[in-house]
Amino acid sequence: MTQNFSTMFPIQDSISICLVVLVLVLFVPVLCKRIRFPQIAGLIVAGLIAGPGLCGILQQTDVLDFFSHIGLLFIMFFAGLEIDLEEMKRNRVWGAVFGILTFALPWTLCYLACTMILGLPHPFASVMGCIMGSHTLVSYPVISRYGLGRRQSVTISVSGALVAILLALIIYAVGNPAGGSEGHGLILLLIETALYIAAVIFFYPRIALLYFHSVTNSFSHFLFIMIMLALSCTAASMIGLDAIIGAFLAGIVLNRYIPKSSPLMNRLDFVGNTLFVPVFLLNTGMMINLPAALQSWDVIYIFLALFLTGTAAKWLAALVVQKANGFGRDDRLLVFGLSSSHAAGALAIAMGAFSYGTISDNALSATVLIVLFTCILSNVITEKGAQDLHQNTQSDEPAATGRQLVMLTGSNTLQALMDTTLTLRHRDDAQTVGLYVTISGEHAPKYMQDGRGRLEEAARIAASADIPFTTQNRLGNNIIDSIVHAVNEFEAGTLVMGLPLRHSIDLPYFESLIHPLTDRIHSQIILQRMAIPMNTIRRTAVLVPGPVIQDDAFEKSMESVFSISMAIGCAFEFYGKEQAIAAVRGTGLNFSSGRVTYNEVSETADMHWVISGLHSDHLLIIIGTRESESHASRAFLHLYERIHMPETEFSTMLIFPPAHTLKGSTDQSVRTERDFLKMLRM
């Protein structure tokens, strides 16, 4: 019986291996949360325990290696997706400086430790310096979980990681006896790298624009992004670079075409962080044979010398960046935590050097220990810094706006309306409500059936983005009354509607629909007409007509513009009088997802000139006003008439800030009617 039990492990059956892996992926994070241990480090330890080094329940297989490799690529891809491109441009110098520091300092100290303290040969010391100089962003999922991907310290850290990896590969290639110590080989590698990066930067945005313009199926979008990711990684491998460089570069280039709150991003996040990344972490632990690594004191000496000097050098590089940029303690923890871990890349360099006889088996075992302890240290440090930063910055984030109500009409505008609704939604908001209104009449049953189908489609879009969504298919005698009833019933903080197409609208539309809604609804109202998908817009002009007062209502509308700017990531241009521009600046919002300019214009005619310069891939946002007799209202009406002229091909969005609650007979009757319905339901 004992013999039969011992033959069960390691598990050979693929289905059983899958079962054990899924159980570990599901329950290890739950256990780590209970004992307050970093989840990522917990998965690595779980892989160490279940792997061949200790319990021997699992062994490395081709399938696990494949999933693990894809998981590492996803980590680097997400790092590129979540980085703020404009922040990266502004900090490109410090990103490069940190990359050089975080490679050169560990490489130098580890080289000296190997040669002067351990008495090891120079090629050996150079390889170990490359291992400690480079790093893998193992702890980046912690950054994603806390939503800190756009922070300056994170941007510098991620940019520096790419520089450090490139330097490690180049130095290793120069000293690699198989390929590449000759000068012309290194020059060829640098030329191929430059051509590869230029090709991805030039072709990828154009291919993405063409595809997103012509295909609207969100499931196809997911496959397209995966193909682009695989293509970039394959091209990087073909010229001798690590595939993770290709994944990171693809993430940077495709950044603005994948809005963070979109169903596409949710699908990528689900596939990557639910399966591939956890398997990578488990597999990293399984690669570590702890008993074998601890059999020799030489292994311990090499490990301690490299771990202490390399980690101290990483901390010193993080300290330099902190002091030079005026960061706080928590930002330094992020920089240090992200740059201190070594994983698959370190093992790949070590095993390659071992196969050529450059390093000994003791050095390979020491590298295994370095991977284990640096991964745990990295995740503990990053978790601590991210948790403290998240608590300190929560008060600076835009406040939740309560429920959102999206008014659905034609099927050709449904996707655009849902994209805007999901973009504006704060993560702490309550559920989103989809409303479809049918006017009573002979054909009402047919229209209600159409509305049911559109509401189901909207619910599917919301579900794919993991957003709570409620549908309301209503029959009414008056469209205005039905919308007002729904907004009041659900206490919606924002109403999102579609503007009719330009060729089907007449100017009385403002007086017959928009003005009654702004008069009777106190919530924020957003009306839009999108000519192209939101993620393909190249420039946005925001017009703020007339003098404005910087109050809570105006700041709420600017928070909506801020959310749109962060999702689109294109150039944003504000136009208005001096007081209006001052009010926009006074909100303190950092529209950092794209280039931002503030332009003072004195007359409405100047805004007409701005409109005349917009193209089909541009978005016009006009901040409306509810005061019908004011100068700002008259200026808005002039602009409103202009956007419906035949030659306007651009996308349009009207934003009416919320109004202060007014006591009027109309709203009082609605409130009374609502209370009466509540009494009937009791």
N, C-alpha and C positions, 0 to 999 in steps of 0.2 A: 504493500500500500504506500509506504514511504517512497519507494522507488518510482511508483507511478506519479505521485505528487511532485517529485523533484523534476520529472520530465515535462511537466506542464509549462515550466518557465525556462528560457524566455518564450513568450507566446508567439506561435508561428502563424496561426490563422489570421488572415487579414481583417475579417469581420470582428474578431475578438480584440485585435489591436486597436481597431477603430473605436470599439466600445470603451476600452480602458482610457484611451486618449480623450474621448468626449467626456467621460466621467471626471477625469482630472481637470479638464478645461472648465467644466461646470462648477465643481465643488471646491477646488483649491482657492479661487478668488473669494468665495463665500467664507471659507475658513480663515483666510488672511484678513478679511475685513473684521471678523470677530476678535482676532488676536491683535489687530492693529499692526499688521505686518504688510509691507508693500506687496501688492498683488503680483506685479511682474517678477519681483525677486522670488515670490512664493512659487510661481510656475517653474522657474529655473531650478529651485531646490527640489520641487516635486519630480522634475525630470532626472535630477541627480539620484534621488532615492529609488525611483522606479527603473532607472536605466541599468545597464550591465555592470556599472561600477559598484553598486551596492546590492539592491534586492534582485536585480536581474529579471524583473517582470517583463520589461520591454527591451527590445534591441533595435538599433538603427536599421531602417529598411529604405529602399529606394523611394517608396511612397512618402515616408516621413521626411526624408531628405528633400524631396520635391516640394512638399507643403512648407517645409521650413525655409527653403530658399525663396519661395513666393512670399512668405511672411516677412522676411527681411526686406524684400523689394517693396512691399506695401508700406513698411515703416518709413523708408526713404521717400516713397511717393507721397505719403501723407505729409511728411515734413515739407516737401516742396509745395503741396497744395495749400497748406495752412499758413505759409509764410506771407507776410505783407510785402508785395513787390516794391511798392514805393519806399517802404521802410528799409527793404534790402538795398535799394539803390542809394538811399541816403547814408546807409551804414556800410557800403561796399568796402570802403577803406578799412574800417575797423574789423569787418568780417575777414578780409585778407590778412590783416595784421594779427588777429587772434588765431587764424589758421596757421600762420607761420610760427607764432609763439607756442601754440599748443602742440606743435610737432617738434620744433627745434629744441625747446627746453627739455622735454622728456628724452628726445633722441640723444642730446648732448650728455645729460646726467647719466642715462642708462649706459651709454657708450663708455663714459669714464668709469662707472661702477664695474662694468664687465672687464675692462682692460686693467684698471689700477687696483681694484679691490679683489676681484675674482681671478684675475690673471688669465683671462680668456683671449683667444686670438681676435684680430681686428674684424675679419668678415663676420664672425660670430656676433661680436658686439654691435656691428652695424645692423644686422637682421633684428636683433632684440630691440635695438633703438627704434627701428621702423614699427615693430609691433606695439611698443609703448607710445610712440608718437602719434599713430593713427588712433581712431576710436570709432565705435559704432553707436548710433543713436538708439540704444536699447531702451532707454527710459523715456523716449519721446511720446509713447502712448500716455504717459502721465500728463504731459503738457496738453495733449489733445483732450484728455478727460476734464481738465480744468479750464479749457478754452483760452490758453495763454500763447497760442501759436503766433499771434501778431505782436507780441511784446518785443521791445528793442533788444533786450538781452537774449531772448530766444532766437531772434533773427541773426544776431551776431554769432551765436553758438552754432546754428545750423549752417550758416555760410562758412564759418571756420572749419566745420567738419568736412565739407567738400574739399577745401584747400588742403587740410591735413591728410585726407585719404590720397589725393593726387600726389602730394609730396612723398608719402610713404611708398606708393607704387613706383614712382620715378626712382627714388633712392634704391629701392629693392631691385628694380630692373637693372640699374647700373651695376649692382654687385652680383646679379644673378649669373652664374656661369653658363646657363643654358641659352641665354638669349639676349643678352642685350647689353653687355658692358661696352660694346663698341660705340664710338661717338655717333656714327651715322644712324645706328639703330635708335638711339635716344632722340636724335633730331627728327627721325621719321615718326616716332611715337608722338612727339609734340606737334608736328604738322598735322597728323591724322586726328589728334585730339581737337585741335583748333578748327579743322574742317568739319568734324562731327558736331561740335557745339554750335557752330555757325549754321549748319544745315538744319539742326533741330529748331533753333531759334527762328530761322527764316520760314521753314516749310510748315511746322506744326500749327502755328496760329492760322495760317491760310487754309490748311486742310480742315481744321476744326470749324472755322467760320463757314466754309462751304458745306460741311456736313450738317451742322446745326441749323443752317438756313433751309436745307432741303429735306431733312428728316425730323419729324416731330415725335416719333415713338420713343418714349423714355427708356424702354427696355433695350432698344437698339443703341441708345446713347451709352448705356453701360458697356455693351460689347465693343463699341467703337473706342471707348477710353481704354479698355483692357488691351485692345489691339495696339493702340498707340503706345501704351506702356511697354508691352512686350517688344514692339519694334525698336523703341529707344534702347532697351536693355540689350537686345540682340546686337544692334549696331555698335554699342559700347564694347561688348565682349569681342566682336570681330576685329576691333583695332587694338585689342590688348588691355582695355580698361576693365575695371570691375563693373558688373551689371548694376550695382547699387548707384553708381554715378549716373547711369542712364535713367534709372527710376527717379532719382532726385531731379534731374534736369527736365524730365517729362512732367513732373509735378509742378515745377516752376513755370514752364511754358503754358501748361493747360490750366493754371491756377484760376484765371478770371473767367474761364468758360464753365466752371463747376461751382455754382453758388453754394455756400455752406449749408443753407437751409433747404436745398432742393432735394427732390426724390433721388436724383442721380447721386448726390453726395451721400445720402442715407444708405443707398445700396452699396456703394463702395465701402463705406464705413462698416456696414453690417458684414459684408463678405470678408473684409480684411481683419477687423478687430474681433470678430466672433470666432473665426476659425484659423486663418493662416498665421496671424501674429502669435496667438497662444501656442500653436504647434511649433513655431520657430523657437519660442522661449523654452518649451518642454524639450525640444531636440537639442538646444544648447546645453541644457543640464545633462542630457543623456550622453553627450560627447565627453563628459568629464568623468574619468575613472579615478576617483579620489584615493582608494587604497593603493593603486599602482603609483600614483603621483607622490605618495608619502613614504614610499619604501626606502628612499635614499636621502641622507642628510644633504647631499649636494643639491638635490632638487629644492630642499627647503632654503638653502643659502641663496641659490639663484632667484627663487621666488621672492624672498624677503628683500634682496637687494634691488630687484627690478620693481617690485610693487611699491616699496617705500619711495624710491627715487622718482619713479614715473608718476605716482600719485601726487607727490609733493610738487613736481614740476607742473602738472596740470592745475593744481591749486594756485600756484604762483602765476600762471598765465591768466587764470580767472581773476585773480586779485589785481593784476595790471589793468585788465579791461574794466573792472569795477571802478577803480580809482580814476582812470582816464575819462570815463563817461559819467561819473557821478552816480553810479548805481547804489542801491541799498544792499543790505546783507542778504535779503531774499533773492535778489537778482544774481548776486554772486553765487549763491547756492545753485541756482538754475544753470548758470554757465559752467560751474565746476561739475555738477551732476551729469549734465548732458555730455561733457567731454571726457569723463573719467572711465567709461565702460569700454571693454574690449570683448568682442564675441567672434562671430564667424570669420570676419576679416583677419583677426589676429591668428586664429587657428589655421586659416588658409595659407598665410605667409609662413607660419611656423612649419606646417607640414610640407610646403613646397621646399623650404630651405632644408628640412630634414631629409627629404628624398634626394637632394643633391649633395648631402653630407656636409652642409655648411654648419649646422648646429647638431648637438648631440641629443640622445633620447632623454637625458636629464633636462635639457632646455625645453624640449617638447612637453614634458610632464610639468615643468614649471609654468609654461604658457597656459596649460590647462587650469592650474590653480589661479593664475592671474585672471583668466576669463571668469571663473566662479566668483572670486572675491570682488573684482571690480564691478561686475554686473550687480551684485547685491549692494555694494556701497553706492553705486550710481543711482539706483532706484530709491534707496533710503534718503539720500541727499536731495534728489529731485523732488520726491514726494513731500519732504519737509518744506522746501522752498516754495513749491507750487501751492501747497495748502495754505501757508501763511500769506502768500500774495493774493490768493483767491479771496481770503477773508478780508484783506485790507482793501481790495479793489471792488468788492461787491457794491458798495455805496456809490461808486462812480459810474456804474452802468445805467443805461436808460431804464426807467421804471417800467414795470409790467403795465399793460394797457387794458387788462380785462379781456372780455370776449371780443372777437372780430366777427363781423357779418359781411359775407360776400354775396352780392346780388348777381345771380347767374342769368344770362339771357341766351344769346346765340351760341351754338356749339363751336364756332370758329374763334370765339374770344375766351372760351372756358379755360384753356391751358394758360393763357396770359394772365387772366384774373387770379388763378390759383397760384401762379408763380409769384405775383406781387403780394398776395395774401401771406404766403409762406415766408417771403422775404421780410415783411413787416412784423411778423409775429415774434414776440419776445419769448424766450424759453420758459418764463414763469407765467405766461398768459394762460387764461382758462381756455376752454374749448373754442374752436372756430365753428361758426354756423353758416351753412350754405342755404340760401333762400332762392326759391323760384316762385314767381307770382303769375297766376293765370287769371285773366279778367273773365267774369261770368259772361256766358253767351252760348250760342248754338254749338260752337266748336270747342268749348271748354274741356270736355273729356279728352279729346285728342291732344290738346296742348298740355294738359296735366300729365298725360302719358309721356310726352316728350320731355317735360320737366323732370319726371322721375328718372329717366335715363341719364339726363345731364347731371342730376344730383348724385347718382350712383357713380358716374365717371369722376366727379369732383371728389367724392369720398375715397375712391381708389387712389387718386393722386395724393390726398392728405395722408392716407394710410401708408403709402410708400415712403412718405417723409416722417412717419411716426408721429403724426399730429392728431389729437382728438378732434373729431369732426361730427357735427350734427346736421341733419338735413331737414329742411322745412319746405314742403310742396303745398302752396297755399292758393286758395281760390278767393278772389276779392272783387269788389265793384269798382275800386279805385286804386291805381298803382301807388300813388303817393301815400294814401292811408295805409295800405298794406305794408309798405316799407317802414313807415313811422311806427306802426304797431309792432313790427318785428324788432326794430332797434330798441324800443322801450321795453318790450317783453324780456328780451335777452340781455338788457343793459349793456349793449355793445359799445365799446370804446372807440371803434373804428368801423366805418362802412366803406366797403370797396365796391365800385360799380364800373361798368364799361361805358365809354362814350360811343355813340353810333359812328359808323363809318362816315368818312367825309362826304361821300356822294349821296348819302341818305339823310343828311341833317339839314335843318333850316334854323335860322337864328332864333325864332320863337321857342326853340327847344330849351334855351336857357330860362326863359320866363315860365315855361309850362312844366318843367321838371326840376332843373337844378336850383332855381331860386326858391321854390316851395320846400325843397328838401333842406337847404341851408337855413331856411326860416324856421322850420319846425323840428329839426334834429340838431341837438346840441353836441353830439359826438363829432369826432373828426370824420370828414368825408373825403374820399379819394376817388376820382374818376379818371379813367385811363383809356387810351387807344394805342395798342402796341402794334407797330407795323412789322417788327421782326422780334425774334426771341430776346428776352431781356439780357441773357448772357452774351449776346453778340453785339450789343450797343457799344459804340466806340467813343462817343462824346456826349456829355449831358450839360445842358444849359438850364440854370435855375433862375427864374425871373421873380423878383420880389417887388411888385409895383406899389407905389405910394409909400408914405411914412408908416412905420409899424411900431408897435409897442412890444418890448421884450417881456412878455409875461409867460405864464405856464402854458397857455394855448399855443403861442408861437413856438415855444421851445419843444412842444410835443410834435408840431409839424416838422421842425428841424430834425428831431430824432428820427422821424420817418424818412426824411431825405438822407440822413446819416446811414440808416439801415440799407437803403437802396444803393448808396455809394459803396458801402462795404461789400455788397453782393455783386455789383456790376464790375467794380474795379477799374473804371475808365476815368478819363479826365473830367473834372467837375468845374464848372464856371458859374459863379454867382454874379448877378447883375441887379442893381438897385440904386436908389439914392443913398446918400451918405448915412442917413439914419438907419435905413434898412440894412445896409452892409454892416454897420456897427452892431446892429441887433443880431445878425447872423454870427458874427465873430464873438459876440458876448455870450452865446450859448456855451462856448468852451468845447464844442464837439470837434474832434480831430478827424476830419474826412480823409483818413490816411490810406484808403484803398486805391487812390488814384491821384493824379496831379490836380491841385486845387488852386484856383485863382479867384480873387475878389475884385470886381470891376464896378466902379461908381459911375452911374449914368444919370443924367439930369432930367431927361424927358422920356415920355412913353415912346416917342418916335425912335429913340435910340434902341429901345427894346424891339421895336419892329425891325430895325436893322439887324439885330441879333438873330431874330427869327428867319429873316431872309437868307442868312448864311448857313442854315441847318440843312443836313442831307438825310438820306433815307436810313442811314445807320446811326442817327443821332436821336437823343431823347430831349424833349422840352418839358420842364416842370415849371408850372406857374403856381405861386402861392396866392390863393384867392382870399377874398374878404367877404364878410357877411353884412357889412354896413352898406345898404343900397344907395345912400345919398352922399357917401364920402368921396373924396378925391381918389383914394385907393380903389374904390369900387368902380369908378368911371374909367380909371386906367386899366383895370382888369377886364372890363367889358370890351375896350378897344383891342386888347390882346386876344380875348376870346374870339372876337369876330375874325381876327387875322388867322387863327389856326385852322379855320374851316374853309379857307380859300382853296381852289382846285389844285394849286401848284404845291401844296404842303404834303410831303411824302414821309415826314419824320413821325416818330412816336410822340405821344402827348400824354401828360399827366397833370391833372388839376388837384391841388391839395387845399382843402378848406380846414383851417385849424378849428379845434373844438370851441364852442361858444360857452359863455357863462350862462348858467341856468336862468331862464326868464320865466316869469309867471304870466301865462297867457291862457286864454280860454281853450284854444285848440289842444295844447299839451295837457291842460288840466283834464279835459274830457277824455283824452287817451289814457291818462293815468287812472281816472275813475273807472273807465271801461275795463282796463286791465285788472284793477282790484275786484271789480264785479265778477269777472271771469274766474279769478282765483277763488272767490267765495263759492261759486257754483261747483268748482272742482272738489271742494272740501267735503 
